């Protein structure tokens, strides 16, 4: 009998103080791998917001395969926000981005009830975020050399 493939993923949401140094290193390394190296975009990732953020992590076994951070209202925007969304390159094409965003939206609504959620989306992902209910609320603009736009998800 052929062993069964395990396609289960585990979601975890943690405050900064709950992150071990090893896990924080893995998060920062993955963000650098995707946002700096893969997207060829040198930018200031360490912006002082991680300490105030909730960190959403998706694991397959013990490997972090997708992540994001959620910021409280008033920190980056007037609204709650979700950012630093990524799926590791070797795990793309499995709807993990959608999965982790749905978890983050639910977490934001539980943590900051009644608050809309704002994102600064890379422009090429507008349709992806629109499918999750986000609506464009700005013109395109350049951020770190990449076209972006602001999108808003009303409280619901």
C-alpha positions as YAML, in Angstrom:
chain: A
units: angstrom
residues:
- id: 1
  name: UNK
  ca: [0.00, 0.00, 0.00]
- id: 2
  name: UNK
  ca: [1.31, 3.45, -0.97]
- id: 3
  name: UNK
  ca: [1.73, 5.89, 1.96]
- id: 4
  name: UNK
  ca: [-0.85, 8.66, 1.99]
- id: 5
  name: UNK
  ca: [0.29, 12.15, 1.14]
- id: 6
  name: UNK
  ca: [-0.24, 14.57, 4.03]
- id: 7
  name: UNK
  ca: [-1.54, 17.88, 2.66]
- id: 8
  name: UNK
  ca: [-2.62, 19.35, 5.97]
- id: 9
  name: UNK
  ca: [-1.57, 22.83, 6.98]
- id: 10
  name: UNK
  ca: [-1.56, 24.41, 10.42]
- id: 11
  name: UNK
  ca: [-2.36, 28.10, 11.09]
- id: 12
  name: UNK
  ca: [-0.84, 29.94, 14.03]
- id: 13
  name: UNK
  ca: [-1.29, 33.53, 15.08]
- id: 14
  name: UNK
  ca: [1.26, 34.96, 17.48]
- id: 15
  name: UNK
  ca: [2.21, 38.24, 19.06]
- id: 16
  name: UNK
  ca: [5.80, 39.38, 18.62]
- id: 17
  name: UNK
  ca: [6.71, 38.46, 22.21]
- id: 18
  name: UNK
  ca: [5.59, 34.89, 21.54]
- id: 19
  name: UNK
  ca: [7.98, 34.42, 18.62]
- id: 20
  name: UNK
  ca: [11.12, 32.49, 19.46]
- id: 21
  name: UNK
  ca: [14.35, 33.89, 18.08]
- id: 22
  name: UNK
  ca: [14.54, 30.87, 15.77]
- id: 23
  name: UNK
  ca: [11.03, 31.47, 14.43]
- id: 24
  name: UNK
  ca: [11.63, 35.22, 14.04]
- id: 25
  name: UNK
  ca: [14.77, 34.40, 12.05]
- id: 26
  name: UNK
  ca: [12.76, 32.07, 9.77]
- id: 27
  name: UNK
  ca: [10.12, 34.78, 9.22]
- id: 28
  name: UNK
  ca: [12.68, 37.47, 8.39]
- id: 29
  name: UNK
  ca: [14.67, 35.11, 6.15]
- id: 30
  name: UNK
  ca: [11.55, 34.14, 4.19]
- id: 31
  name: UNK
  ca: [10.51, 37.79, 3.82]
- id: 32
  name: UNK
  ca: [13.99, 38.67, 2.53]
- id: 33
  name: UNK
  ca: [13.96, 35.67, 0.17]
- id: 34
  name: UNK
  ca: [10.65, 36.72, -1.43]
- id: 35
  name: UNK
  ca: [10.50, 40.51, -1.16]
- id: 36
  name: UNK
  ca: [14.18, 41.41, -1.53]
- id: 37
  name: UNK
  ca: [15.82, 38.62, -3.56]
- id: 38
  name: UNK
  ca: [12.97, 37.17, -5.66]
- id: 39
  name: UNK
  ca: [11.33, 40.52, -6.39]
- id: 40
  name: UNK
  ca: [14.71, 42.24, -6.71]
- id: 41
  name: UNK
  ca: [13.53, 45.01, -4.41]
- id: 42
  name: UNK
  ca: [15.86, 46.36, -1.76]
- id: 43
  name: UNK
  ca: [13.61, 47.95, 0.86]
- id: 44
  name: UNK
  ca: [13.52, 48.53, 4.61]
- id: 45
  name: UNK
  ca: [11.67, 45.44, 5.84]
- id: 46
  name: UNK
  ca: [12.37, 46.13, 9.52]
- id: 47
  name: UNK
  ca: [10.08, 49.11, 9.91]
- id: 48
  name: UNK
  ca: [9.33, 49.00, 13.63]
- id: 49
  name: UNK
  ca: [5.83, 47.54, 13.17]
- id: 50
  name: UNK
  ca: [6.62, 43.86, 13.79]
- id: 51
  name: UNK
  ca: [6.68, 44.42, 17.55]
- id: 52
  name: UNK
  ca: [3.05, 45.65, 17.48]
- id: 53
  name: UNK
  ca: [1.82, 43.11, 14.92]
- id: 54
  name: UNK
  ca: [0.04, 39.81, 15.08]
- id: 55
  name: UNK
  ca: [2.01, 37.34, 12.98]
- id: 56
  name: UNK
  ca: [0.02, 34.79, 11.00]
- id: 57
  name: UNK
  ca: [1.95, 31.70, 10.02]
- id: 58
  name: UNK
  ca: [0.93, 28.70, 7.95]
- id: 59
  name: UNK
  ca: [2.94, 25.53, 8.50]
- id: 60
  name: UNK
  ca: [3.23, 22.27, 6.66]
- id: 61
  name: UNK
  ca: [4.72, 20.00, 9.29]
- id: 62
  name: UNK
  ca: [7.32, 22.31, 10.89]
- id: 63
  name: UNK
  ca: [8.08, 24.38, 7.77]
- id: 64
  name: UNK
  ca: [6.65, 27.90, 7.52]
- id: 65
  name: UNK
  ca: [5.11, 27.93, 4.03]
- id: 66
  name: UNK
  ca: [3.14, 31.19, 4.14]
- id: 67
  name: UNK
  ca: [3.00, 34.19, 6.42]
- id: 68
  name: UNK
  ca: [1.67, 37.69, 6.93]
- id: 69
  name: UNK
  ca: [1.32, 40.27, 9.63]
- id: 70
  name: UNK
  ca: [-1.74, 42.09, 10.93]
- id: 71
  name: UNK
  ca: [-1.44, 45.60, 12.33]
- id: 72
  name: UNK
  ca: [-3.87, 47.22, 14.76]
- id: 73
  name: UNK
  ca: [-5.88, 50.29, 13.76]
- id: 74
  name: UNK
  ca: [-3.92, 53.52, 14.07]
- id: 75
  name: UNK
  ca: [-0.46, 52.00, 13.57]
- id: 76
  name: UNK
  ca: [0.10, 52.06, 9.82]
- id: 77
  name: UNK
  ca: [-3.37, 53.21, 8.75]
- id: 78
  name: UNK
  ca: [-6.47, 54.46, 10.50]
- id: 79
  name: UNK
  ca: [-7.90, 50.98, 9.89]
- id: 80
  name: UNK
  ca: [-6.52, 47.57, 10.82]
- id: 81
  name: UNK
  ca: [-4.21, 46.30, 8.11]
- id: 82
  name: UNK
  ca: [-2.71, 43.15, 6.68]
- id: 83
  name: UNK
  ca: [0.68, 43.14, 5.02]
- id: 84
  name: UNK
  ca: [3.91, 41.29, 4.32]
- id: 85
  name: UNK
  ca: [1.75, 38.54, 2.77]
- id: 86
  name: UNK
  ca: [3.77, 35.80, 1.12]
- id: 87
  name: UNK
  ca: [3.73, 32.16, 0.13]
- id: 88
  name: UNK
  ca: [7.08, 30.39, -0.14]
- id: 89
  name: UNK
  ca: [7.99, 29.82, -3.77]
- id: 90
  name: UNK
  ca: [7.94, 26.02, -3.54]
- id: 91
  name: UNK
  ca: [4.37, 26.07, -2.13]
- id: 92
  name: UNK
  ca: [2.65, 28.37, -4.63]
- id: 93
  name: UNK
  ca: [-0.26, 27.25, -6.79]
- id: 94
  name: UNK
  ca: [-2.13, 25.58, -3.91]
- id: 95
  name: UNK
  ca: [-4.44, 28.47, -2.88]
- id: 96
  name: UNK
  ca: [-2.38, 29.04, 0.27]
- id: 97
  name: UNK
  ca: [-2.45, 32.82, -0.27]
- id: 98
  name: UNK
  ca: [-6.25, 32.73, -0.21]
- id: 99
  name: UNK
  ca: [-6.22, 30.38, 2.77]
- id: 100
  name: UNK
  ca: [-3.92, 32.57, 4.87]
- id: 101
  name: UNK
  ca: [-5.78, 35.77, 3.90]
- id: 102
  name: UNK
  ca: [-9.13, 34.29, 4.98]
- id: 103
  name: UNK
  ca: [-7.55, 33.32, 8.33]
- id: 104
  name: UNK
  ca: [-6.10, 36.82, 8.71]
- id: 105
  name: UNK
  ca: [-9.41, 38.52, 7.87]
- id: 106
  name: UNK
  ca: [-11.18, 36.40, 10.48]
- id: 107
  name: UNK
  ca: [-8.44, 37.17, 13.04]
- id: 108
  name: UNK
  ca: [-8.66, 40.93, 12.35]
- id: 109
  name: UNK
  ca: [-12.45, 40.86, 12.73]
- id: 110
  name: UNK
  ca: [-12.19, 38.96, 16.03]
- id: 111
  name: UNK
  ca: [-9.36, 41.11, 17.38]
- id: 112
  name: UNK
  ca: [-10.56, 44.53, 16.19]
- id: 113
  name: UNK
  ca: [-14.34, 44.14, 15.75]
- id: 114
  name: UNK
  ca: [-16.10, 46.64, 13.53]
- id: 115
  name: UNK
  ca: [-12.85, 47.82, 11.93]
- id: 116
  name: UNK
  ca: [-12.34, 47.89, 8.17]
- id: 117
  name: UNK
  ca: [-9.09, 46.35, 6.91]
- id: 118
  name: UNK
  ca: [-6.75, 48.26, 4.59]
- id: 119
  name: UNK
  ca: [-3.98, 46.75, 2.50]
- id: 120
  name: UNK
  ca: [-1.30, 48.15, 0.22]
- id: 121
  name: UNK
  ca: [-1.56, 45.57, -2.55]
- id: 122
  name: UNK
  ca: [0.89, 45.00, -5.34]
- id: 123
  name: UNK
  ca: [-1.07, 46.10, -8.41]
- id: 124
  name: UNK
  ca: [-0.82, 42.75, -10.19]
- id: 125
  name: UNK
  ca: [-2.70, 41.16, -7.26]
- id: 126
  name: UNK
  ca: [-5.71, 43.48, -7.41]
- id: 127
  name: UNK
  ca: [-8.05, 40.75, -8.76]
- id: 128
  name: UNK
  ca: [-6.87, 38.29, -6.08]
- id: 129
  name: UNK
  ca: [-7.70, 40.72, -3.28]
- id: 130
  name: UNK
  ca: [-10.93, 41.87, -4.97]
- id: 131
  name: UNK
  ca: [-12.06, 38.24, -4.95]
- id: 132
  name: UNK
  ca: [-11.67, 38.35, -1.15]
- id: 133
  name: UNK
  ca: [-13.92, 41.43, -0.97]
- id: 134
  name: UNK
  ca: [-11.32, 44.21, -0.96]
- id: 135
  name: UNK
  ca: [-12.17, 47.31, -3.02]
- id: 136
  name: UNK
  ca: [-9.68, 49.67, -4.60]
- id: 137
  name: UNK
  ca: [-9.54, 52.99, -2.74]
- id: 138
  name: UNK
  ca: [-6.55, 54.70, -4.37]
- id: 139
  name: UNK
  ca: [-4.84, 55.28, -7.66]
- id: 140
  name: UNK
  ca: [-1.79, 53.16, -8.45]
- id: 141
  name: UNK
  ca: [1.42, 54.41, -6.87]
- id: 142
  name: UNK
  ca: [5.01, 53.23, -6.72]
- id: 143
  name: UNK
  ca: [6.25, 51.74, -3.47]
- id: 144
  name: UNK
  ca: [9.84, 50.51, -3.38]
- id: 145
  name: UNK
  ca: [9.85, 50.41, -7.19]
- id: 146
  name: UNK
  ca: [6.74, 48.18, -7.45]
- id: 147
  name: UNK
  ca: [3.27, 49.41, -8.52]
- id: 148
  name: UNK
  ca: [0.82, 49.27, -5.60]
- id: 149
  name: UNK
  ca: [-2.70, 50.40, -4.77]
- id: 150
  name: UNK
  ca: [-4.63, 50.70, -1.52]
- id: 151
  name: UNK
  ca: [-7.63, 48.43, -1.04]
- id: 152
  name: UNK
  ca: [-10.22, 48.37, 1.71]
- id: 153
  name: UNK
  ca: [-12.40, 45.61, 3.15]
- id: 154
  name: UNK
  ca: [-15.32, 47.08, 5.02]
- id: 155
  name: UNK
  ca: [-16.29, 45.54, 8.33]
- id: 156
  name: UNK
  ca: [-18.78, 42.80, 7.82]
...
